[in-house]
Amino acid sequence: MKIKGKIVMKDNGPITVMQIKGPQKATGTIKVSGAKNAVLPIMAATVLTEDTVVLKNVPQIEDVNTMIEILTFIGKKVERTGDMLVILQDGHINPEVPYEPVRKMRASFNIYGPLVVMARKAKVSLPGGCALGARPVNFHIEGLLKLGIESTVEHGYVIGVLRASEKNVSINLPFPSVGATEHIITSAVLLDGVTTTISNCALEPEILDLVNFLKGMGADIRGGGTPVVTVKGVKKLSGLEYSVIYDRIEAGTFAIMGALLGENLCIEGIEHDHLQSLFSLFDDMNFEYRYDKHKKQMIVSAMDFSNLKSVSVETQPYPGFATDLQPQLMVMLSLIPGRSILTENVFKSRFNHVDELNRMGAKIKVEGNTAIIDGVKNLSGARIMATDLRAAAALVIAALNASGESQISEIDHLFRGYEDIKNKFNNVGIKVDLK
């Protein structure tokens, strides 16, 4: 089963180019969708129950479509209406997931542990996703081994068998990996009689959303959203209805876009606490905005950049500055007078967009994991290429701010993480062409 997104396909195949004539302005209201990085592990966790699960605020993006494909393959029936998914058990579980869907994104590997727990044995292809350097799954496999899941790798597949584990399991993650944290928590919840303590957990809001979802199903989990999470295994999980949190990365992307080309742009669906590092950075720059906590709205207009301050920023695991906002921020920093420093501490290869921004007139020099950015007065349109999801978002923002026409190739990356983006843009006066 293959479900295509509304925007990412044309009559004769995938969209590969976005044409943008700049500079443009954005005014009106743009709404943030449900969180990609929350809904994917939640969807994987639905393997743990035979009951019906209803998920709301689910974005219509390609990564969700890929996970639907995987769930359908292993024996789930998925019905979609707007932003709602209804996930049902459709016969027996098929404990083998092939290469084709899993290669598309790393989050698909989170199906592995729950599938082994439910079927006692499973075979899942090693994952793919954006080309962001080495992101091995060894943290996942080593943690799962302590839960009794023995894994072997053969011909590009991981084969897992569930064995008996100790009654009290302690797992200390070498790095606060989001994927490993989610994977181990999800795999531990149905190990009845086993208490698992996971230390050095990632703290991202999406992890807490997953924990809240699992607890709603009947899981016994303490410490969600903290460095130490304790899971007491239970016998059974039940179905539920659950609404996914807003996507903080999409919200941050729109906030940065608004900082460059907004005219009283209203962004709906922003959790200030989830983006504290970005808002603190705006404050350091002397960038002014309005935020309504109760309405979860931000009002932003482009300021005179000559009044803004250059800054030094380092990406860090949450609550530090998100690596998924680094490329977008780089566009903003390239237009602020003076020298800004941006250090990438999470993914080694997340500077692939630098050459493309320099083609547009930016002055960015990379030294190791640090980008030295000397602000310029303006960018100019050019033919450029997206290399990953967040780089694509950054290049779109740059093109909207640049003078003249830009053509962004390999734009398919964008639709993995941004729902209905052309229509969202149209609603705030932004015009883009897809072909």
C-alpha positions in Angstrom: 0.0 0.0 0.0 1.4 3.4 -1.0 -0.2 6.7 -0.1 0.9 9.8 -1.9 0.8 13.2 -0.4 -1.4 15.8 -2.0 1.4 18.2 -2.9 4.3 16.0 -3.6 3.1 14.4 -6.8 2.4 15.7 -10.2 0.9 13.8 -13.1 4.1 12.3 -14.4 6.0 11.8 -11.1 7.4 13.4 -8.0 7.9 17.2 -7.8 11.6 18.0 -7.9 11.7 21.8 -8.4 10.2 24.8 -6.6 10.3 28.2 -8.3 10.3 31.3 -6.2 10.4 34.9 -7.2 11.5 37.2 -4.4 11.5 39.2 -2.3 8.0 38.4 -0.9 6.1 39.3 2.2 3.9 37.2 4.5 0.8 38.5 6.2 -2.3 36.9 7.7 -2.4 33.6 9.7 -0.4 30.5 9.2 -1.2 27.4 11.3 1.4 24.9 12.7 0.5 21.2 12.1 1.0 18.3 14.4 4.5 17.3 15.3 6.2 14.9 12.8 8.8 13.8 15.4 6.0 13.0 17.9 3.5 11.2 15.7 6.0 8.8 14.1 7.1 7.0 17.3 3.5 7.2 18.5 2.3 5.4 15.3 5.1 2.8 15.8 3.8 2.2 19.4 0.4 1.3 18.1 1.9 -2.1 17.3 1.7 -2.8 21.1 -2.1 -3.1 21.2 -4.8 -5.0 19.2 -7.3 -2.4 20.2 -8.3 0.6 18.1 -6.2 3.7 18.4 -7.5 7.1 17.2 -4.8 9.8 16.6 -5.7 13.5 16.0 -3.7 16.5 14.8 -1.7 14.2 12.5 0.1 16.0 9.7 -0.4 15.0 6.1 3.2 14.5 5.2 5.3 11.9 3.4 6.9 10.5 6.6 3.4 9.8 8.0 2.5 8.1 4.7 5.6 6.0 5.0 4.7 4.9 8.5 1.1 4.1 7.4 2.7 1.9 4.7 4.8 0.1 7.3 1.8 -0.4 9.7 -0.3 -1.7 6.8 2.4 -4.1 5.8 2.7 -5.6 9.3 -1.1 -6.2 9.6 -2.7 -2.9 10.7 -5.6 -1.2 8.9 -5.2 2.5 8.8 -8.1 4.8 7.9 -7.5 8.5 7.4 -9.9 11.5 7.6 -8.3 14.9 7.5 -5.9 15.2 10.4 -7.3 12.0 12.1 -6.0 8.4 11.9 -7.9 5.4 13.0 -5.5 2.4 13.4 -7.0 -1.1 13.7 -5.6 -4.6 14.0 -6.2 -6.4 10.7 -5.4 -10.1 11.2 -2.2 -11.5 12.4 1.0 -9.5 12.8 3.5 -9.9 10.0 6.9 -9.6 11.8 9.0 -8.7 8.8 9.4 -5.2 7.4 11.2 -4.9 4.0 13.8 -2.4 2.9 11.7 -0.2 0.6 9.6 1.7 3.2 12.2 1.6 6.0 15.0 3.1 3.8 13.0 6.4 3.6 13.3 7.5 7.2 15.1 6.7 10.4 12.0 6.9 12.5 10.8 3.7 10.9 13.3 1.7 12.9 11.3 2.4 16.1 8.9 -0.3 14.9 11.6 -3.0 15.5 11.5 -3.3 19.3 7.7 -3.3 19.7 7.4 -5.8 16.8 9.8 -8.2 18.5 8.0 -7.9 21.8 4.6 -8.6 20.2 5.7 -11.4 17.8 8.7 -12.7 19.9 10.8 -12.6 16.7 11.0 -10.0 13.9 13.1 -8.9 11.0 13.4 -5.2 10.0 15.5 -3.5 7.4 18.2 -1.1 8.6 16.8 2.5 8.3 17.5 5.4 5.9 16.5 9.0 5.9 18.3 12.4 5.5 22.0 12.3 4.7 23.2 13.8 8.0 26.3 11.8 8.6 26.7 8.6 10.7 23.7 8.0 12.9 24.1 4.4 13.9 21.4 2.4 15.6 23.9 0.7 18.0 22.4 2.7 21.0 19.1 1.2 20.2 20.4 -2.4 19.8 22.5 -2.3 22.9 19.7 -0.9 25.0 17.2 -3.5 23.6 19.7 -6.3 24.4 19.4 -5.5 28.1 15.6 -5.9 27.7 16.2 -9.4 26.4 16.0 -8.6 22.6 18.9 -10.3 21.0 19.8 -8.8 17.6 21.8 -9.9 14.6 22.5 -8.1 11.4 22.3 -10.0 8.1 22.2 -8.7 4.6 21.0 -5.2 5.7 18.3 -6.5 8.1 18.2 -6.6 11.9 16.8 -9.9 13.2 15.5 -9.8 16.7 14.5 -12.6 19.1 13.0 -11.9 22.6 14.6 -13.8 25.4 14.1 -13.5 29.2 15.6 -10.5 30.8 16.5 -9.6 34.4 13.7 -8.4 36.6 15.5 -5.1 37.2 17.2 -3.6 34.1 19.4 -0.5 34.1 20.3 1.2 30.9 22.6 4.2 30.7 22.6 5.8 27.2 26.1 7.0 26.1 24.4 10.0 24.5 20.9 11.4 25.0 19.6 10.0 21.7 16.0 10.8 21.0 15.4 7.7 18.9 17.1 5.4 21.3 15.2 6.9 24.3 11.8 6.5 22.5 12.7 3.0 21.2 13.7 1.6 24.6 10.8 3.1 26.5 8.3 1.7 23.9 9.9 -1.7 23.9 9.9 -2.0 27.7 6.2 -1.2 28.5 4.9 -4.7 27.8 7.7 -6.6 29.6 5.4 -7.8 32.4 7.3 -8.1 35.7 10.3 -6.2 34.5 11.3 -2.8 35.8 13.5 -0.8 33.4 15.4 2.4 34.5 16.8 4.4 31.6 19.4 7.1 32.4 20.7 10.0 30.3 17.4 10.1 28.4 16.7 12.8 25.8 14.4 15.5 27.0 12.6 16.6 23.9 8.9 17.4 24.2 8.1 14.7 21.6 9.4 12.1 24.1 7.0 13.3 26.8 4.2 13.2 24.2 5.0 9.6 23.5 5.1 8.8 27.2 1.7 10.5 27.7 0.3 8.4 24.8 1.7 5.2 26.3 0.4 6.0 29.8 -3.0 6.7 28.2 -2.9 3.1 26.9 -2.2 1.8 30.4 1.6 1.8 30.5 3.4 2.4 33.9 6.0 5.1 33.2 7.6 7.6 35.5 9.9 10.5 34.8 8.8 11.2 31.2 10.6 14.3 29.9 13.4 14.0 32.5 16.9 12.4 32.3 15.8 9.3 34.2 12.7 7.3 33.0 11.4 4.2 34.9 9.2 1.7 33.1 7.3 -1.0 34.9 6.1 -3.6 32.4 2.4 -4.4 32.2 0.5 -7.3 30.7 -1.7 -5.4 28.2 -2.2 -2.0 26.6 -5.6 -0.7 25.5 -6.7 1.6 22.7 -7.4 5.3 23.1 -8.0 8.6 21.4 -5.1 11.0 21.5 -4.1 14.4 20.1 -0.5 14.9 19.0 1.4 18.1 20.1 2.2 20.9 17.6 5.4 20.7 15.6 7.9 22.9 17.3 10.3 22.7 14.3 7.6 23.8 11.9 6.7 26.6 14.4 10.3 27.7 14.6 10.7 27.6 10.8 7.7 29.9 10.4 9.0 32.2 13.2 12.3 32.6 11.4 10.5 33.1 8.1 8.3 35.8 9.8 11.4 37.5 11.2 12.6 37.9 7.6 9.5 38.7 5.6 6.5 39.0 8.0 4.0 41.8 8.1 2.0 41.2 11.2 2.2 37.5 10.5 0.2 35.4 13.0 1.6 31.9 13.7 -0.9 29.7 15.4 0.1 26.6 17.3 3.3 27.7 19.0 4.3 26.3 22.4 6.6 28.9 23.8 8.2 26.5 26.3 9.1 24.1 23.4 11.0 26.9 21.6 12.6 28.7 24.6 16.0 28.5 23.0 14.8 30.2 19.8 12.9 33.0 21.7 15.9 33.6 23.9 18.0 34.0 20.8 15.6 36.5 19.4 15.8 38.4 22.6 19.7 38.4 22.3 19.4 39.8 18.8 17.0 42.6 19.9 14.4 41.1 17.7 10.9 42.1 18.8 7.8 39.9 18.6 4.5 39.4 20.4 3.4 36.1 22.0 0.1 35.1 23.5 0.5 32.1 25.8 -3.2 31.4 26.1 -3.9 31.4 22.3 -0.5 29.9 21.5 0.0 32.6 18.9 3.0 34.6 17.8 2.7 37.9 15.9 5.9 38.8 14.0 7.0 41.4 11.5 10.3 41.8 9.7 12.5 44.4 11.4 15.3 46.6 10.1 18.2 44.2 10.3 20.7 47.0 10.8 19.3 47.2 14.3 19.9 43.6 15.1 22.9 42.1 16.9 25.1 39.2 15.6 25.2 36.2 17.9 27.1 33.0 18.6 24.9 29.8 18.7 25.6 26.2 19.4 23.2 23.4 18.6 22.6 21.0 21.5 20.2 18.3 22.6 16.9 19.8 24.0 16.5 22.2 25.7 19.4 23.6 23.8 19.1 25.1 20.4 17.6 22.5 18.0 19.8 21.2 15.2 16.6 21.0 13.1 16.4 24.8 13.2 20.1 25.4 12.4 19.8 25.7 8.6 16.9 28.1 8.9 18.6 30.2 11.5 21.7 30.4 9.3 19.7 32.3 6.6 18.6 34.9 9.2 22.2 35.3 10.6 23.5 35.7 7.0 21.5 39.0 6.9 22.5 40.4 10.3 25.4 42.9 10.2 28.6 41.7 11.8 29.9 38.2 12.3 27.8 35.4 13.8 29.2 32.0 14.8 27.0 28.9 14.4 28.4 25.6 15.8 26.8 22.3 15.0 27.3 19.8 17.8 24.7 17.2 16.9 25.1 16.1 13.2 28.5 16.2 11.6 27.2 16.8 8.1 24.6 19.4 8.6 26.3 22.1 6.6 25.4 20.9 3.1 23.2 24.0 2.6 26.1 26.4 3.1 27.4 26.2 -0.5 23.8 26.8 -1.7 23.4 29.9 0.5 26.8 31.2 -0.7 25.6 30.8 -4.3 22.8 33.3 -3.3 25.4 35.8 -2.0 25.8 34.8 1.6 29.2 34.9 3.1 29.6 31.7 5.1 32.8 29.9 5.9 32.9 26.4 7.5 35.7 25.4 9.8 35.1 21.9 11.1 31.8 21.9 12.9 31.6 25.7 13.0 30.1 28.1 10.4 31.5 31.7 10.4 28.8 34.0 9.0 29.5 37.5 7.9 26.2 39.4 7.4 25.4 40.8 3.9 22.7 43.3 2.9 20.8 41.1 0.7 20.6 37.7 -1.1 20.0 37.1 -4.8 18.0 34.4 -6.5 19.9 31.4 -8.0 19.6 27.8 -9.0 20.1 25.8 -5.8 19.6 22.3 -4.5 18.1 20.9 -1.3 20.0 18.1 0.3 17.7 17.3 3.3 14.5 18.3 4.9 15.6 21.2 7.0 18.1 22.4 4.3 15.1 22.6 2.0 13.2 24.7 4.4 16.2 27.1 4.8 16.6 27.5 1.1 12.9 28.3 0.6 13.2 31.0 3.3 16.3 32.3 1.6 14.6 32.4 -1.8 11.6 34.2 -0.5 13.9 36.9 0.9 16.2 37.1 -2.1 15.9 39.4 -5.1 15.0 37.7 -8.4 14.1 34.2 -9.2 15.3 31.0 -7.5 14.9 27.4 -8.6 15.2 24.9 -5.8 15.8 21.3 -7.1 15.3 18.2 -5.0 12.5 20.0 -3.2 10.8 16.6 -2.4 12.7 16.7 0.9 10.5 19.5 2.1 7.3 17.5 1.9 8.6 14.9 4.4 8.1 17.4 7.2 5.9 20.3 6.1 2.2 19.7 5.6 0.3 21.4 2.7 3.0 24.0 2.5 1.9 25.6 -0.8 -1.6 26.2 0.5 -0.2 27.5 3.8 2.0 29.9 1.9 -0.9 31.0 -0.3 -3.0 31.9 2.7 -0.4 34.4 3.8 0.3 35.9 0.4 3.4 33.8 -0.5 3.5 32.5 -4.1 5.6 29.5 -5.1 5.4 27.2 -8.2 6.0 23.5 -8.1 7.0 21.4 -11.1 
